Amino acid sequence: MAGDSLVAAVIGLIDITFFVLALREATPIGPGVLVVPVDIAMVAPIAFRRKYPLTVAYLLAAIAIAHSMLNLGIGALCGPAIALYTVLAYVGRRQAIYYLGVLIVVNAAQLPFADRNDVGPTTVVLVLSLALCWVIGEFVGARRAYHDEVEARLHLLETERDQAARIAVAEERSRIARELHDVVAHAVSVMVVQADGASYAIEANPALAERAVRTISKTGRGALAELRRLLDVLRSETSAGEPRVPQPGVEALAELVERVRSAGVPVHVDLPPSLGDLPTGVSLGIYRIVQESLTNTLKHAGRGAKAEVRVRRDGDRVLVEVDDDGAGRASSSLVPSRGALPGGNGLIGMRERAHVFGGDLEVGPGDTGGWRVRASIPVEVAQ
């Protein structure tokens, strides 16, 4: 309000100066007792124009009638013009048009009472003043709208950035959880099965128990190696330049099947020789899907269960099928490839690994019992 108060004081001083000069020339302006109160009433509302723009505008229009009829100075011209600019810049164009119409009506009503010699110059000055204030109000209003839009967009961008960061963190945590699940769940399942077998055979067949313990040791060391590799990737700042073990792919399926066989589940595998040219991501996805499927067979199929793994090329797609003849889970149909999957990170991870390449996944009980996993993944041959 400091600047507006200063503007009001300057206009009021100019009007008072006109009054003093008129007194010296013995041509007083209006009733002397009304000059100062009306001048103060004319300029005082200007100090509050930003806080109450519409109220101040119409109050100035009303006071300007008396100020103009008494011919007390420039306050009757400057006050409404400043009010017009304020309404246009701070309220809106529609309210400014209404207020401009009120000013036109008020000034037109005063024309019959004005000196004919002053009508022309006064009208020109009034029109130019209102036009200038309108142009300035349009400019300032546009600038204010522009700054408001920029601030709103900046706020939106900050919100989107924070939301994107949270989504990225959540996706990365989910990816790490899937990788840890794929690495740990399979190894722990094999180790648990071998440990149970060793506990039963430790007295009756020590040699078998010893082989089971060796399998547990080998599986645990392999899991530790994969965990270290995963942690090295996560600690990229400290592991830069260190050699990293490549991710497993279809070429490692034979070793995976051997580990499952050593855990006590007979596995028949059918792998064509034409899978060596698969992209690395697709190859890793196939390996993880088969690994999770065999891990579920170890955990849920029960004693005496057998599994069969088939991977084949069908044109531009790779088909992966893993079946077992164990207990499975009670269901009448395959789980659809789209929508929610039952289970935990394992089944969700398999679906996401298939969908990330535009493939499909079906999980559910087989036609003759047991459990079936089918994945179809489109593939482009690596050049």
Secondary structure, 3 states (H helix, E strand, C coil): CHHHHHHHHHHHHHHHHHHHHHHHCCCCCCCHHHHHHHHHHHHHHHHHCCCCHHHHHHHHHHHHHHHHHCCCCCHHHHHHHHHHHHHHHHCCHHHHHHHHHHHHHHHHHHHHHCCHHHHHHHHHHHHHHHHHHHHHHHHHHHHHHHHHHHHHHHHHHHHHHHHHHHHHHHHHHHHHHHHHHHHHHHHHHHHHHHHHHHHHHCCCCHHHHHHHHHHHHHHHHHHHHHHHHHHHHHCHHHHCCCCCCCCCCHHHHHHHHHHHHHCCCCEEEECCCCCCCCCHHHHHHHHHHHHHHHHHHHHHCCCCCCEEEEEEEECCEEEEEEEECCCCCCCCCCECCCCCCCCCHHHHHHHHHHHCCCCEEEEEECCCCCEEEEEEEECCCCC
